[in-house]
Amino acid sequence: MASSNLQSLRYSNEGGKTPTLSVLDQLLIPDKKEYVDIPDVEAAWGVIRSMQIRGAPLIAIVACLGLSVDLATNPKTKSELDKLSPDDADAILSYISKKTDYLRTSRPTAVNLFNALDELTEKMTEAASASANGDSKREKIVKCVVQYAEFMLERDVSDNEAIGAHGADAILSRVGDKGLKMVTICNTGSLATAGFGTALGVVRELQRRNKLESITALETRPYNQGSRLTAFEIVEEKMPGGQLICDSMAASLMKTKGVDACVVGADRVCANGDTANKIGTYNLSIVAAAHDVPFYVASPFTTLDTKLQSGDDIEIEERPAKELLDTARAPQNIPCWNPSFDVTPAKYITGIITEKGVIEKSEDGTFDIISFVKKHS
């Protein structure tokens, strides 16, 4: 159902050995649709850090695909690998680990990036130790990176479609089989993923079932992902009842016009259900609780981080003051505090939607994320 106009990235690999990647520069949306070439890990790091691409799932995919393009086609990388013995797996893996370590420094809060690179590293190690079949260790490792990054790309889309289905089922079951008035914040659609979306994917699935009466996007200050990106997707896909409001209007909307449910994305979900997401999500959860509006988090399974017990353990990225000042028309010499994320306490969350099912609260009102992860790992 995703429009070709909503391609967050373009990837090809003709012949299986020459992958190419470009990403949509989301800083230019909705005014322009321009793609940026990603020939190496430095370019991948750059578009992630600058927020030319964003969204936890897409960050992970671009990092992995960027690494595969770098290893397979970047002349500088190939020349440096040529200096190593093609069958010295330890040296090759050590060389590549410097690149994955560098990619990890791009943005600290979204756990998908770290999980994806850990997963890819594990696969590289397995490939290096596999029995010989005529290929050198280097050829095996590079081939593994390319093929597994492509698998991750395909998996992201299918996982998002499953999140949409599980989320639509859960929300309709809770609030009634009718046309729903939905609210979301930030951007969690096709532009935040490889395709379809997470929280906006749930909305998209409701639209597919003719169960969407309206979708309201919060502007999402200060970087305006809601007004620049989600509003763009709503218009492009002709979602019914689409509208944009300021972040501070959510309470009035719920009181005067009514809202059936909120659905938001996640950059990290802790063992107790505390959830880091775009700044403003915490505010929205409190407003929803005050108006008895169900509040759902839509999160890929890879976003569940059982290593962290609570939201107090999450490292929150702080962005440059300029990003706030440039959109606020404020005096340029006013000091700013500009956290990119906040943490919504689990007590305000109704359910956590994943591609493997919906995590609901136990009778004592708490989430058991650890048991869910163990069951589905």
C-alpha positions as a LaTeX table, in Angstrom:
\begin{tabular}{lrrr}
\hline
Residue & $x$ (\AA) & $y$ (\AA) & $z$ (\AA) \\
\hline
Met1 & 0.00 & 0.00 & 0.00 \\
Ala2 & 3.00 & 2.28 & 0.38 \\
Ser3 & 3.30 & 4.72 & $-2.48$ \\
Ser4 & 6.42 & 4.86 & $-4.63$ \\
Asn5 & 6.58 & 8.51 & $-3.57$ \\
Leu6 & 7.27 & 7.33 & $-0.02$ \\
Gln7 & 10.48 & 5.39 & $-0.59$ \\
Ser8 & 12.81 & 6.19 & 2.29 \\
Leu9 & 15.68 & 4.53 & 0.41 \\
Arg10 & 16.64 & 3.08 & $-2.94$ \\
Tyr11 & 18.75 & $-0.05$ & $-2.98$ \\
Ser12 & 19.89 & $-2.26$ & $-5.84$ \\
Asn13 & 22.41 & $-5.04$ & $-6.30$ \\
Glu14 & 22.63 & $-6.13$ & $-9.90$ \\
Gly15 & 24.65 & $-9.30$ & $-10.20$ \\
Gly16 & 24.82 & $-9.68$ & $-6.43$ \\
Lys17 & 28.24 & $-8.06$ & $-6.04$ \\
Thr18 & 27.78 & $-4.33$ & $-6.62$ \\
Pro19 & 25.22 & $-2.98$ & $-4.14$ \\
Thr20 & 24.23 & 0.67 & $-4.37$ \\
Leu21 & 22.28 & 2.74 & $-1.84$ \\
Ser22 & 20.73 & 6.17 & $-1.76$ \\
Val23 & 18.42 & 7.67 & 0.85 \\
Leu24 & 15.71 & 10.30 & 0.73 \\
Asp25 & 16.92 & 13.53 & 2.31 \\
Gln26 & 14.12 & 14.01 & 4.83 \\
Leu27 & 15.33 & 17.48 & 5.82 \\
Leu28 & 14.04 & 18.66 & 2.43 \\
Ile29 & 10.57 & 17.08 & 2.75 \\
Pro30 & 7.90 & 18.22 & 1.90 \\
Asp31 & 9.41 & 20.85 & $-0.41$ \\
Lys32 & 11.76 & 18.57 & $-2.34$ \\
Lys33 & 12.34 & 14.87 & $-2.92$ \\
Glu34 & 16.07 & 14.39 & $-3.34$ \\
Tyr35 & 18.14 & 11.27 & $-2.77$ \\
Val36 & 21.64 & 11.20 & $-1.28$ \\
Asp37 & 24.14 & 8.56 & $-2.42$ \\
Ile38 & 25.66 & 6.38 & 0.32 \\
Pro39 & 28.96 & 4.97 & $-1.00$ \\
Asp40 & 30.60 & 4.25 & 2.37 \\
Val41 & 30.11 & 4.10 & 6.14 \\
Glu42 & 31.12 & 7.76 & 6.51 \\
Ala43 & 28.19 & 8.80 & 4.33 \\
Ala44 & 25.87 & 6.45 & 6.22 \\
Trp45 & 27.05 & 7.92 & 9.53 \\
Gly46 & 26.57 & 11.42 & 8.16 \\
Val47 & 22.95 & 11.06 & 7.05 \\
Ile48 & 22.06 & 9.37 & 10.36 \\
Arg49 & 23.79 & 11.98 & 12.50 \\
Ser50 & 22.41 & 14.94 & 10.56 \\
Met51 & 18.91 & 13.43 & 10.65 \\
Gln52 & 18.66 & 13.43 & 6.87 \\
Ile53 & 17.27 & 9.99 & 7.66 \\
Arg54 & 15.71 & 9.13 & 11.02 \\
Gly55 & 13.43 & 6.61 & 12.65 \\
Ala56 & 14.92 & 3.76 & 14.66 \\
Pro57 & 14.22 & 0.98 & 12.11 \\
Leu58 & 15.52 & 3.01 & 9.17 \\
Ile59 & 18.67 & 4.06 & 11.03 \\
Ala60 & 19.53 & 0.38 & 11.57 \\
Ile61 & 18.82 & $-0.58$ & 7.95 \\
Val62 & 20.84 & 2.30 & 6.48 \\
Ala63 & 23.80 & 1.50 & 8.76 \\
Cys64 & 23.86 & $-2.15$ & 7.69 \\
Leu65 & 23.29 & $-1.49$ & 4.00 \\
Gly66 & 25.86 & 1.31 & 4.12 \\
Leu67 & 28.40 & $-1.12$ & 5.55 \\
Ser68 & 27.65 & $-3.64$ & 2.80 \\
Val69 & 28.12 & $-1.04$ & 0.06 \\
Asp70 & 31.34 & 0.13 & 1.69 \\
Leu71 & 32.86 & $-3.36$ & 1.90 \\
Ala72 & 31.75 & $-4.45$ & $-1.56$ \\
Thr73 & 32.38 & $-1.35$ & $-3.69$ \\
Asn74 & 34.31 & 1.41 & $-1.89$ \\
Pro75 & 37.79 & 1.58 & $-3.55$ \\
Lys76 & 39.46 & 2.85 & $-0.37$ \\
Thr77 & 38.04 & 0.03 & 1.74 \\
Lys78 & 38.87 & $-2.61$ & $-0.86$ \\
Ser79 & 42.43 & $-1.30$ & $-1.07$ \\
Glu80 & 42.82 & $-1.48$ & 2.71 \\
Leu81 & 41.42 & $-5.02$ & 2.75 \\
Asp82 & 43.87 & $-5.97$ & 0.00 \\
Lys83 & 46.68 & $-5.31$ & 2.48 \\
Leu84 & 45.34 & $-8.08$ & 4.72 \\
Ser85 & 45.62 & $-11.78$ & 4.04 \\
Pro86 & 42.33 & $-12.87$ & 2.39 \\
Asp87 & 42.12 & $-15.81$ & 4.81 \\
Asp88 & 43.06 & $-13.95$ & 8.00 \\
Ala89 & 39.54 & $-13.86$ & 9.40 \\
Asp90 & 40.56 & $-12.25$ & 12.68 \\
Ala91 & 42.28 & $-9.35$ & 10.95 \\
Ile92 & 39.38 & $-8.83$ & 8.54 \\
Leu93 & 36.77 & $-8.94$ & 11.31 \\
Ser94 & 38.87 & $-6.53$ & 13.39 \\
Tyr95 & 39.04 & $-4.14$ & 10.45 \\
Ile96 & 35.28 & $-4.28$ & 9.93 \\
Ser97 & 34.59 & $-3.88$ & 13.65 \\
Lys98 & 36.17 & $-0.43$ & 13.51 \\
Lys99 & 33.56 & 0.52 & 10.95 \\
Thr100 & 30.67 & $-0.90$ & 12.98 \\
Asp101 & 31.98 & 0.83 & 16.11 \\
Tyr102 & 32.02 & 4.09 & 14.17 \\
Leu103 & 28.44 & 3.59 & 13.01 \\
Arg104 & 27.35 & 3.03 & 16.61 \\
Thr105 & 28.46 & 6.56 & 17.47 \\
Ser106 & 26.02 & 8.16 & 15.03 \\
Arg107 & 23.03 & 8.31 & 17.41 \\
Pro108 & 22.96 & 6.78 & 20.91 \\
Thr109 & 19.31 & 6.40 & 21.91 \\
Ala110 & 17.79 & 4.07 & 19.28 \\
Val111 & 18.62 & 0.49 & 20.29 \\
Asn112 & 17.74 & $-0.91$ & 16.83 \\
Leu113 & 21.07 & 0.36 & 15.49 \\
Phe114 & 23.07 & $-1.50$ & 18.12 \\
Asn115 & 21.00 & $-4.68$ & 17.87 \\
Ala116 & 21.27 & $-4.76$ & 14.08 \\
Leu117 & 25.05 & $-4.32$ & 14.13 \\
Asp118 & 25.37 & $-6.99$ & 16.84 \\
Glu119 & 23.27 & $-9.34$ & 14.73 \\
Leu120 & 25.33 & $-8.63$ & 11.62 \\
Thr121 & 28.59 & $-9.12$ & 13.53 \\
Glu122 & 27.41 & $-12.51$ & 14.76 \\
Lys123 & 26.60 & $-13.56$ & 11.19 \\
Met124 & 30.02 & $-12.38$ & 9.97 \\
Thr125 & 31.73 & $-14.47$ & 12.65 \\
Glu126 & 29.73 & $-17.52$ & 11.62 \\
Ala127 & 30.59 & $-16.97$ & 7.96 \\
Ala128 & 34.29 & $-16.65$ & 8.78 \\
Ser129 & 34.31 & $-19.98$ & 10.58 \\
Ala130 & 32.28 & $-21.88$ & 7.98 \\
Ser131 & 33.95 & $-24.68$ & 6.04 \\
Ala132 & 35.79 & $-23.71$ & 2.85 \\
Asn133 & 33.91 & $-23.84$ & $-0.45$ \\
Gly134 & 36.44 & $-22.18$ & $-2.72$ \\
Asp135 & 35.86 & $-18.64$ & $-1.42$ \\
Ser136 & 38.41 & $-16.86$ & 0.71 \\
Lys137 & 37.49 & $-15.76$ & 4.24 \\
Arg138 & 37.26 & $-12.19$ & 2.98 \\
Glu139 & 34.88 & $-13.17$ & 0.18 \\
Lys140 & 32.71 & $-15.11$ & 2.61 \\
Ile141 & 32.52 & $-12.27$ & 5.11 \\
Val142 & 31.74 & $-9.57$ & 2.53 \\
Lys143 & 29.15 & $-11.78$ & 0.86 \\
Cys144 & 27.59 & $-12.45$ & 4.26 \\
Val145 & 27.33 & $-8.73$ & 5.06 \\
Val146 & 25.69 & $-7.94$ & 1.72 \\
Gln147 & 23.23 & $-10.83$ & 1.85 \\
Tyr148 & 22.29 & $-10.39$ & 5.49 \\
Ala149 & 21.80 & $-6.63$ & 5.13 \\
Glu150 & 19.44 & $-7.38$ & 2.23 \\
Phe151 & 17.60 & $-9.89$ & 4.42 \\
Met152 & 17.22 & $-7.21$ & 7.11 \\
Leu153 & 15.76 & $-4.84$ & 4.52 \\
Glu154 & 13.12 & $-7.36$ & 3.45 \\
Arg155 & 12.39 & $-8.40$ & 7.03 \\
Asp156 & 11.75 & $-4.81$ & 8.12 \\
Val157 & 8.89 & $-4.40$ & 5.66 \\
Ser158 & 7.22 & $-7.71$ & 6.58 \\
Asp159 & 7.66 & $-7.00$ & 10.29 \\
Asn160 & 6.05 & $-3.60$ & 9.89 \\
Glu161 & 3.06 & $-5.10$ & 8.11 \\
Ala162 & 2.67 & $-7.56$ & 11.00 \\
Ile163 & 2.87 & $-4.69$ & 13.51 \\
Gly164 & 0.10 & $-2.95$ & 11.60 \\
Ala165 & $-2.15$ & $-6.02$ & 11.69 \\
His166 & $-1.56$ & $-6.78$ & 15.39 \\
Gly167 & $-2.06$ & $-3.13$ & 16.31 \\
Ala168 & $-5.30$ & $-2.74$ & 14.37 \\
Asp169 & $-6.67$ & $-5.94$ & 15.95 \\
Ala170 & $-5.76$ & $-4.80$ & 19.46 \\
Ile171 & $-7.15$ & $-1.29$ & 19.18 \\
Leu172 & $-10.39$ & $-2.35$ & 17.48 \\
Ser173 & $-10.87$ & $-5.04$ & 20.12 \\
Arg174 & $-10.44$ & $-2.51$ & 22.91 \\
Val175 & $-12.40$ & 0.49 & 21.67 \\
Gly176 & $-14.94$ & $-1.15$ & 19.36 \\
Asp177 & $-15.27$ & $-2.20$ & 15.74 \\
Lys178 & $-15.92$ & 1.24 & 14.27 \\
Gly179 & $-14.20$ & 4.06 & 12.46 \\
Leu180 & $-11.48$ & 5.29 & 14.81 \\
Lys181 & $-10.18$ & 8.75 & 15.62 \\
Met182 & $-6.40$ & 8.29 & 16.00 \\
Val183 & $-3.57$ & 10.53 & 17.19 \\
Thr184 & 0.18 & 10.13 & 16.66 \\
Ile185 & 3.40 & 12.07 & 17.19 \\
Cys186 & 6.66 & 12.30 & 15.24 \\
Asn187 & 6.98 & 10.20 & 12.08 \\
Thr188 & 6.68 & 6.43 & 12.18 \\
Gly189 & 5.56 & 5.68 & 8.64 \\
Ser190 & 7.24 & 4.64 & 5.42 \\
Leu191 & 9.77 & 7.44 & 5.87 \\
Ala192 & 10.93 & 6.07 & 9.25 \\
Thr193 & 11.36 & 2.48 & 8.07 \\
Ala194 & 12.17 & 0.45 & 4.99 \\
Gly195 & 8.45 & 0.56 & 4.20 \\
Phe196 & 4.88 & 0.62 & 5.61 \\
Gly197 & 5.79 & 1.96 & 9.05 \\
Thr198 & 5.27 & 1.06 & 12.69 \\
Ala199 & 2.79 & 3.32 & 14.53 \\
Leu200 & 1.66 & 4.94 & 11.28 \\
Gly201 & 1.61 & 1.42 & 9.85 \\
Val202 & $-1.12$ & 0.62 & 12.38 \\
Val203 & $-3.05$ & 3.65 & 11.11 \\
Arg204 & $-2.40$ & 2.55 & 7.54 \\
Glu205 & $-3.83$ & $-0.91$ & 8.34 \\
Leu206 & $-6.94$ & 0.67 & 9.89 \\
Gln207 & $-7.33$ & 2.66 & 6.68 \\
Arg208 & $-7.00$ & $-0.53$ & 4.65 \\
Arg209 & $-9.82$ & $-2.08$ & 6.70 \\
Asn210 & $-12.00$ & 1.03 & 6.31 \\
Lys211 & $-11.85$ & 1.53 & 10.08 \\
Leu212 & $-10.11$ & 4.92 & 10.11 \\
Glu213 & $-12.29$ & 7.97 & 10.65 \\
Ser214 & $-9.46$ & 10.41 & 11.22 \\
Ile215 & $-5.74$ & 10.69 & 11.93 \\
Thr216 & $-4.28$ & 13.68 & 13.73 \\
Ala217 & $-0.55$ & 14.34 & 13.57 \\
Leu218 & 1.18 & 16.38 & 16.25 \\
Glu219 & 3.62 & 18.91 & 14.85 \\
Thr220 & 6.46 & 17.45 & 16.97 \\
Arg221 & 8.57 & 20.43 & 17.95 \\
Pro222 & 11.32 & 21.41 & 17.56 \\
Tyr223 & 12.30 & 19.40 & 14.47 \\
Asn224 & 8.75 & 19.15 & 13.15 \\
Gln225 & 8.82 & 15.53 & 12.02 \\
Gly226 & 5.04 & 15.45 & 12.42 \\
Ser227 & 4.35 & 18.49 & 10.27 \\
Arg228 & 7.11 & 17.85 & 7.70 \\
Leu229 & 6.90 & 14.08 & 7.36 \\
Thr230 & 3.78 & 12.54 & 8.86 \\
Ala231 & 1.53 & 15.24 & 7.41 \\
Phe232 & 3.27 & 14.60 & 4.07 \\
Glu233 & 2.49 & 10.87 & 4.28 \\
Ile234 & $-1.11$ & 11.53 & 5.30 \\
Val235 & $-1.63$ & 13.79 & 2.30 \\
Glu236 & 0.22 & 11.53 & $-0.13$ \\
Glu237 & $-1.85$ & 8.50 & 0.87 \\
Lys238 & $-5.13$ & 10.39 & 1.20 \\
Met239 & $-5.80$ & 9.16 & 4.73 \\
Pro240 & $-9.33$ & 10.08 & 5.83 \\
Gly241 & $-9.77$ & 12.92 & 8.31 \\
Gly242 & $-6.10$ & 13.80 & 8.23 \\
Gln243 & $-5.16$ & 16.93 & 10.14 \\
Leu244 & $-2.21$ & 18.62 & 11.81 \\
Ile245 & $-2.17$ & 20.24 & 15.25 \\
Cys246 & 0.43 & 21.85 & 17.49 \\
Asp247 & 1.81 & 19.64 & 20.26 \\
Ser248 & 0.06 & 21.81 & 22.87 \\
Met249 & $-3.38$ & 21.24 & 21.30 \\
Ala250 & $-3.69$ & 17.50 & 22.08 \\
Ala251 & $-5.58$ & 17.95 & 25.37 \\
Ser252 & $-8.12$ & 20.30 & 23.82 \\
Leu253 & $-8.58$ & 17.92 & 20.89 \\
Met254 & $-9.36$ & 15.01 & 23.22 \\
Lys255 & $-11.77$ & 17.05 & 25.33 \\
Thr256 & $-13.68$ & 18.81 & 22.56 \\
Lys257 & $-13.59$ & 16.46 & 19.56 \\
Gly258 & $-12.82$ & 13.07 & 21.08 \\
Val259 & $-10.01$ & 10.63 & 20.37 \\
Asp260 & $-10.27$ & 6.82 & 20.38 \\
Ala261 & $-6.59$ & 5.95 & 20.74 \\
Cys262 & $-3.03$ & 7.21 & 20.45 \\
Val263 & $-0.33$ & 5.15 & 18.78 \\
Val264 & 3.33 & 6.18 & 18.85 \\
Gly265 & 6.68 & 4.72 & 17.92 \\
Ala266 & 9.66 & 3.79 & 20.08 \\
Asp267 & 13.42 & 4.08 & 20.00 \\
Arg268 & 13.95 & 1.84 & 23.02 \\
Val269 & 11.63 & $-0.16$ & 25.31 \\
Cys270 & 13.08 & $-1.20$ & 28.68 \\
Ala271 & 12.43 & $-4.38$ & 30.67 \\
Asn272 & 9.67 & $-2.68$ & 32.68 \\
Gly273 & 7.99 & $-1.14$ & 29.63 \\
Asp274 & 9.34 & 2.40 & 30.01 \\
Thr275 & 9.70 & 3.71 & 26.47 \\
Ala276 & 12.01 & 6.28 & 24.91 \\
Asn277 & 10.53 & 8.06 & 21.93 \\
Lys278 & 10.58 & 11.48 & 20.31 \\
Ile279 & 10.41 & 14.41 & 22.73 \\
Gly280 & 6.76 & 15.22 & 23.43 \\
Thr281 & 5.62 & 11.61 & 23.62 \\
Tyr282 & 5.67 & 11.68 & 27.43 \\
Asn283 & 3.46 & 14.78 & 27.41 \\
Leu284 & 1.00 & 13.10 & 25.04 \\
Ser285 & 0.81 & 10.00 & 27.25 \\
Ile286 & $-0.12$ & 12.10 & 30.29 \\
Val287 & $-2.79$ & 13.95 & 28.33 \\
Ala288 & $-4.17$ & 10.63 & 27.06 \\
Ala289 & $-4.31$ & 9.21 & 30.59 \\
Ala290 & $-6.18$ & 12.29 & 31.81 \\
His291 & $-8.83$ & 11.71 & 29.15 \\
Asp292 & $-8.99$ & 7.89 & 29.41 \\
Val293 & $-7.62$ & 7.48 & 25.89 \\
Pro294 & $-5.72$ & 4.20 & 25.26 \\
Phe295 & $-2.05$ & 4.85 & 24.53 \\
Tyr296 & $-0.20$ & 2.26 & 22.43 \\
Val297 & 3.46 & 1.95 & 21.54 \\
Ala298 & 4.29 & 0.31 & 18.17 \\
Ser299 & 7.76 & $-1.15$ & 18.32 \\
Pro300 & 9.77 & $-3.73$ & 16.36 \\
Phe301 & 10.88 & $-6.67$ & 18.49 \\
Thr302 & 14.47 & $-5.42$ & 18.08 \\
Thr303 & 13.56 & $-2.26$ & 20.00 \\
Leu304 & 12.89 & $-4.24$ & 23.19 \\
Asp305 & 15.95 & $-3.81$ & 25.39 \\
Thr306 & 15.76 & $-6.11$ & 28.41 \\
Lys307 & 19.31 & $-5.18$ & 29.40 \\
Leu308 & 17.96 & $-1.89$ & 30.74 \\
Gln309 & 15.66 & $-2.24$ & 33.74 \\
Ser310 & 13.92 & 1.11 & 33.43 \\
Gly311 & 13.87 & 4.37 & 31.54 \\
Asp312 & 16.26 & 5.88 & 34.05 \\
Asp313 & 19.00 & 3.82 & 32.37 \\
Ile314 & 18.44 & 5.18 & 28.85 \\
Glu315 & 21.00 & 7.58 & 27.41 \\
Ile316 & 19.04 & 10.51 & 26.01 \\
Glu317 & 20.60 & 12.27 & 23.04 \\
Glu318 & 20.78 & 16.06 & 23.21 \\
Arg319 & 20.74 & 17.94 & 19.94 \\
Pro320 & 22.40 & 21.27 & 19.08 \\
Ala321 & 20.66 & 24.44 & 20.30 \\
Lys322 & 20.62 & 25.69 & 16.70 \\
Glu323 & 17.98 & 23.10 & 15.76 \\
Leu324 & 15.60 & 24.65 & 18.28 \\
Leu325 & 16.54 & 28.26 & 17.67 \\
Asp326 & 16.17 & 28.01 & 13.89 \\
Thr327 & 12.56 & 26.85 & 14.16 \\
Ala328 & 11.54 & 29.00 & 17.14 \\
Arg329 & 12.38 & 32.50 & 15.85 \\
Ala330 & 14.03 & 33.07 & 19.22 \\
Pro331 & 16.96 & 35.33 & 20.07 \\
Gln332 & 20.06 & 33.52 & 18.87 \\
Asn333 & 21.86 & 34.13 & 22.17 \\
Ile334 & 19.23 & 32.50 & 24.42 \\
Pro335 & 20.52 & 29.29 & 26.05 \\
Cys336 & 18.63 & 26.13 & 25.03 \\
Trp337 & 18.09 & 22.64 & 26.37 \\
Asn338 & 17.21 & 20.41 & 23.44 \\
Pro339 & 16.79 & 16.70 & 24.28 \\
Ser340 & 15.78 & 14.67 & 21.26 \\
Phe341 & 13.82 & 12.06 & 23.24 \\
Asp342 & 11.86 & 11.63 & 26.44 \\
Val343 & 10.82 & 8.54 & 28.37 \\
Thr344 & 7.18 & 7.58 & 28.81 \\
Pro345 & 6.65 & 5.61 & 32.05 \\
Ala346 & 5.09 & 2.19 & 31.55 \\
Lys347 & 2.11 & 3.15 & 33.72 \\
Tyr348 & 0.82 & 5.42 & 30.95 \\
Ile349 & 1.12 & 2.76 & 28.21 \\
Thr350 & $-1.84$ & 0.52 & 27.36 \\
Gly351 & 0.02 & $-2.00$ & 25.21 \\
Ile352 & 3.23 & $-2.48$ & 23.24 \\
Ile353 & 2.65 & $-3.67$ & 19.68 \\
Thr354 & 5.35 & $-5.79$ & 18.03 \\
Glu355 & 5.47 & $-7.97$ & 14.92 \\
Lys356 & 5.27 & $-11.00$ & 17.24 \\
Gly357 & 2.14 & $-9.84$ & 19.04 \\
Val358 & 0.94 & $-7.25$ & 21.54 \\
Ile359 & 2.47 & $-7.09$ & 25.01 \\
Glu360 & $-0.29$ & $-6.34$ & 27.50 \\
Lys361 & $-0.08$ & $-5.64$ & 31.20 \\
Ser362 & $-0.31$ & $-8.37$ & 33.82 \\
Glu363 & $-3.01$ & $-8.33$ & 36.49 \\
Asp364 & $-0.75$ & $-6.21$ & 38.68 \\
Gly365 & $-0.61$ & $-3.52$ & 35.99 \\
Thr366 & 2.99 & $-4.12$ & 34.92 \\
Phe367 & 4.63 & $-5.29$ & 31.71 \\
Asp368 & 6.74 & $-8.47$ & 31.63 \\
Ile369 & 8.94 & $-7.65$ & 28.66 \\
Ile370 & 11.58 & $-10.19$ & 29.65 \\
Ser371 & 9.19 & $-13.15$ & 29.44 \\
Phe372 & 7.86 & $-11.94$ & 26.09 \\
Val373 & 11.38 & $-11.67$ & 24.68 \\
Lys374 & 12.35 & $-15.12$ & 25.97 \\
Lys375 & 9.21 & $-16.65$ & 24.48 \\
His376 & 9.77 & $-15.20$ & 21.03 \\
Ser377 & 13.58 & $-15.24$ & 20.73 \\
\hline
\end{tabular}
